[in-house]
Amino acid sequence: MSQSRLVVLAAVAALIAAFFAFDLGRYFSFELFRSQQAAIDAYYRARPLASAGIFFAIYVAVTGLSLPGAALMTLVAGAIFGLLWGTVMVSFASSIGATLAFLASRLVFRDSIQRRFGDNLKAIDAGVEKDGAFYLFALRLVPAFPFFVINLVMGLTPIRTRTFYWVSQLGMLAGTLVYVNAGTQIARLESPGGILSPGLIISFTLLGIFPLIAKWIVEAVRAQRVYARWPRPGRFEQNVVVIGAGSAGLVSAYIAAAVKAKVALIEKHRMGGDCLNTGCVPSKALIKSARLLSQIRRAAEFGIKSASADFDFADVMERVQRVIRAVEPHDSAERYAALGVQCIEGEAKITSPWTVEVKSAQSTRTLTTRAIVIAAGARPFVPPIPGIEEVGYVTSDTVWELRRLPKRLLVLGGGPIGCELTQCFARFGSQVAQVEMLPRLLIREDPEISAMVLKRFREEGINVLLSHKAKEFRIENGEKILVCEHGGSDVRIAFDQLLCAVGRIANTRGYGLEELGIPVAKTRTVETNEYLQTIYPNIYACGDVAGPYQFTHTASHQAWYAAVNALFGGFRKFKADYSVIPWATFTDPEVARVGLNETEAKEKSIAYEVTTYALDDLDRAIADGEAHGVVKVLTRPGTDRILGVTLVGEHAGDLIVEYIAAMRHGIGLNKILGTIHIYPTLAEANKYAAGAWKRAHAPGKVLGWVERYHAWMRG
Ligand SMILES: Cc1cc2nc3c(=O)[nH]c(=O)nc-3n(C[C@H](O)[C@H](O)[C@H](O)COP(=O)(O)OP(=O)(O)OC[C@H]3O[C@@H](n4cnc5c(N)ncnc54)[C@H](O)[C@@H]3O)c2cc1C
């Protein structure tokens, strides 16, 4: 560190140390001021300039050294100097003090911080260079961050000193005025009854609502900045236009129509989106057929000498289509039109924050709208592995077109979609090799949960290859080959059909986001705030396109927030609540989860206790021949409050609902234990898990006394 820096650091440290060593903070108390107010007033009247100078110097020192007391001094300024002069003095003194603290922080710390964290700070620095003045203005206006923290942190950024000074002075002016004004009222407080004087009440109300007003101003300024380059229509045809008629879009449109808004729902492909056409519905229909086959094969276990199934894979896939057709009316344009939604077939493109262009085979039209909800979904991600295009592949979008069962199927991916489809095809009779780069299937679940699924997969003859990284696809002598890297050497897998299931990425291109400058987050989803607003406050995103979850139920959950905020956000906005998010993977055994699992609790350093109940002990599971699986509950230590539950076994996705409701409504394990569960059901597992927790927390001492009481009663 250079000499000048050392001197500044030493001087600042010495002054701060002196402040605390001599307990100078005791002079910054409101009581002391009140007790000395008459003397201070007299001194001010006798020597106004000297008093102003002394006050100014102390204020600059306090703020420059980042000492506590500035807020009190601002009130005192009002009390001594009145509204006008108090505001002028505090405004200049606080800006000068803040700039001194800013300069000290820059001089002492900036270079070393840049040296150590320069790469990580690049994005922040670039942002500050572009928009620093606005951010500083917002921080100054909304007093959510401590004054001294802003000074010190800003010193580490590339913002210019001049800019820092004037933006600080301007940004703090309104807050200063409100505080000084409150100070003028306090000065007039003669008796406890004065607390109820209208002046004081108004001043304190202003003090309380100021942060809200300031936040509102910042939002308005921010909105003004993004909207500036777009012409705003004089009137709007629609209250809201929804792009995409999948789970998120359908629910958004439904809610808008239910509250009598004029809503247009635009779909370029098929109503119902992924869930109905290529996701949840077909996959669950396929799982049902595969499961039936697996049960027929287990006939002897159930006392049936012989049972066999003769089937044609094409018929199974046709049934899947029949199921889709049966569910289709729920998501149809006719149904939504009857509900009051204007359903439009065509490709939507956002052309301005208030206009959406819709292109269909017949025509192109533009809709004007007050708000837009983007619900454009996601698509399968196909990794750029050399040779993948040459060998060809199906994804969760196209697998439903297969009519011939692949003899040797290679499934790339060990996530929920990969696992569900792997098990189905294996049960139909394909030889399935499932390749996963990570060391476990279902990596989001706890290791022993993944292990349960893995065990069953291997028992069913699936060739699960973990920690295998796909390197290259080849065609050798007409045979398709995947070359994987595993433990430092190459592994070759021959196959007939590749199913690529390595994840899904949000649809963020080609419908106007680029032109409007709506950013895409690191997760490759549309960037939104907690209200699901994009940088344009009237454009919202929900469902797979917004993340962070990719489920139908989270898409519809978010849709409620997007629709309600889009229509009524002017009055009140709601933050999307992700506190209790459940999901299930419909393999056999099923894996369902809500809240935290053990891995996440450890990662987040959250204290927890684990209670498990194994389903092999459950009467109904034994009777059904499905005596396997577990209920694993995490609770907050010393309480019955549930942090999370993982359930593995038959109908886990249904059984977990009791825990979802419990978590959502703050019900603990004691209440679950106190609830009558029907005998014999699988749902009893939930109660037994609660019972296991209760036994582990039995009050040993009390029971000792009770035992003695019984012994005494026996005489
Ligand atoms: C095989 C599989 C199984 C699944 N199983 C489950 C499950 O069991 N449970 C579960 O909860 N989730 C499951 N999912 C996930 C679930 O399907 C998705 O999370 C859900 O469909 C997301 O809904 P969405 O509305 O966000 O998007 P989508 O359903 O993808 O809808 C987006 C719609 O927007 C349309 N669109 C896009 N761009 C435009 C444009 N410019 N103009 C007009 N229209 C446009 C698309 O055509 C599409 O119809 C599964 C997914 C797959 C692939």
The ligand as an SDF file (V2000), in Angstrom:
LIG
                    3D

 53 58  0  0  0  0  0  0  0  0999 V2000
  -41.8240  -35.7220  -21.6040 C   0  0  0  0  0  0  0  0  0  0  0  0
  -42.2500  -34.6850  -20.6190 C   0  0  0  0  0  0  0  0  0  0  0  0
  -42.9170  -35.0490  -19.4930 C   0  0  0  0  0  0  0  0  0  0  0  0
  -43.3340  -34.0950  -18.5770 C   0  0  0  0  0  0  0  0  0  0  0  0
  -43.9920  -34.5060  -17.4660 N   0  0  0  0  0  0  0  0  0  0  0  0
  -44.4100  -33.5880  -16.5640 C   0  0  0  0  0  0  0  0  0  0  0  0
  -45.1290  -33.9970  -15.4150 C   0  0  0  0  0  0  0  0  0  0  0  0
  -45.3880  -35.1720  -15.2180 O   0  0  0  0  0  0  0  0  0  0  0  0
  -45.5320  -33.0390  -14.5470 N   0  0  0  0  0  0  0  0  0  0  0  0
  -45.2490  -31.7220  -14.7420 C   0  0  0  0  0  0  0  0  0  0  0  0
  -45.6350  -30.8860  -13.9200 O   0  0  0  0  0  0  0  0  0  0  0  0
  -44.5610  -31.3060  -15.8250 N   0  0  0  0  0  0  0  0  0  0  0  0
  -44.1330  -32.2110  -16.7390 C   0  0  0  0  0  0  0  0  0  0  0  0
  -43.4600  -31.7970  -17.8540 N   0  0  0  0  0  0  0  0  0  0  0  0
  -43.1530  -30.3620  -18.0030 C   0  0  0  0  0  0  0  0  0  0  0  0
  -44.3490  -29.5930  -18.5410 C   0  0  0  0  0  0  0  0  0  0  0  0
  -44.7920  -30.1850  -19.7280 O   0  0  0  0  0  0  0  0  0  0  0  0
  -43.9550  -28.1400  -18.7710 C   0  0  0  0  0  0  0  0  0  0  0  0
  -43.3730  -27.6230  -17.6170 O   0  0  0  0  0  0  0  0  0  0  0  0
  -45.1580  -27.2860  -19.1050 C   0  0  0  0  0  0  0  0  0  0  0  0
  -45.7900  -27.7790  -20.2630 O   0  0  0  0  0  0  0  0  0  0  0  0
  -44.7320  -25.8420  -19.3420 C   0  0  0  0  0  0  0  0  0  0  0  0
  -45.8110  -25.0890  -19.7690 O   0  0  0  0  0  0  0  0  0  0  0  0
  -45.5940  -23.6870  -20.4960 P   0  0  0  0  0  0  0  0  0  0  0  0
  -46.9410  -23.1070  -20.6970 O   0  0  0  0  0  0  0  0  0  0  0  0
  -44.5900  -22.8930  -19.7910 O   0  0  0  0  0  0  0  0  0  0  0  0
  -44.9370  -24.0310  -21.8960 O   0  0  0  0  0  0  0  0  0  0  0  0
  -45.4820  -24.9440  -23.1620 P   0  0  0  0  0  0  0  0  0  0  0  0
  -46.3900  -25.9600  -22.6670 O   0  0  0  0  0  0  0  0  0  0  0  0
  -44.2530  -25.3250  -23.8430 O   0  0  0  0  0  0  0  0  0  0  0  0
  -46.3050  -23.8900  -23.9830 O   0  0  0  0  0  0  0  0  0  0  0  0
  -45.7090  -22.8870  -24.7370 C   0  0  0  0  0  0  0  0  0  0  0  0
  -46.5590  -22.6670  -25.9600 C   0  0  0  0  0  0  0  0  0  0  0  0
  -46.1610  -21.4460  -26.5640 O   0  0  0  0  0  0  0  0  0  0  0  0
  -46.2780  -21.5840  -27.9610 C   0  0  0  0  0  0  0  0  0  0  0  0
  -45.4620  -20.5260  -28.5590 N   0  0  0  0  0  0  0  0  0  0  0  0
  -44.1240  -20.3310  -28.4180 C   0  0  0  0  0  0  0  0  0  0  0  0
  -43.7360  -19.2330  -29.0950 N   0  0  0  0  0  0  0  0  0  0  0  0
  -44.8510  -18.7190  -29.6700 C   0  0  0  0  0  0  0  0  0  0  0  0
  -45.0950  -17.5940  -30.5050 C   0  0  0  0  0  0  0  0  0  0  0  0
  -44.1150  -16.7790  -30.8720 N   0  0  0  0  0  0  0  0  0  0  0  0
  -46.3550  -17.3670  -30.9070 N   0  0  0  0  0  0  0  0  0  0  0  0
  -47.3660  -18.1790  -30.5390 C   0  0  0  0  0  0  0  0  0  0  0  0
  -47.1880  -19.2670  -29.7720 N   0  0  0  0  0  0  0  0  0  0  0  0
  -45.9510  -19.5280  -29.3400 C   0  0  0  0  0  0  0  0  0  0  0  0
  -45.7720  -22.9990  -28.2040 C   0  0  0  0  0  0  0  0  0  0  0  0
  -46.2280  -23.4880  -29.4500 O   0  0  0  0  0  0  0  0  0  0  0  0
  -46.3730  -23.7370  -27.0150 C   0  0  0  0  0  0  0  0  0  0  0  0
  -47.6120  -24.2990  -27.3470 O   0  0  0  0  0  0  0  0  0  0  0  0
  -43.0540  -32.7360  -18.8030 C   0  0  0  0  0  0  0  0  0  0  0  0
  -42.3750  -32.3510  -19.9560 C   0  0  0  0  0  0  0  0  0  0  0  0
  -41.9830  -33.3010  -20.8580 C   0  0  0  0  0  0  0  0  0  0  0  0
  -41.2740  -32.8580  -22.0940 C   0  0  0  0  0  0  0  0  0  0  0  0
  1  2  1  0
  2  3  1  0
  2 52  2  0
  3  4  2  0
  4  5  1  0
  4 50  1  0
  5  6  2  0
  6  7  1  0
  6 13  1  0
  7  8  2  0
  7  9  1  0
  9 10  1  0
 10 11  2  0
 10 12  1  0
 12 13  2  0
 13 14  1  0
 14 15  1  0
 14 50  1  0
 15 16  1  0
 16 17  1  0
 16 18  1  0
 18 19  1  0
 18 20  1  0
 20 21  1  0
 20 22  1  0
 22 23  1  0
 23 24  1  0
 24 25  2  0
 24 26  1  0
 24 27  1  0
 27 28  1  0
 28 29  2  0
 28 30  1  0
 28 31  1  0
 31 32  1  0
 32 33  1  0
 33 34  1  0
 33 48  1  0
 34 35  1  0
 35 36  1  0
 35 46  1  0
 36 37  1  0
 36 45  1  0
 37 38  2  0
 38 39  1  0
 39 40  1  0
 39 45  2  0
 40 41  1  0
 40 42  2  0
 42 43  1  0
 43 44  2  0
 44 45  1  0
 46 47  1  0
 46 48  1  0
 48 49  1  0
 50 51  2  0
 51 52  1  0
 52 53  1  0
M  END
$$$$
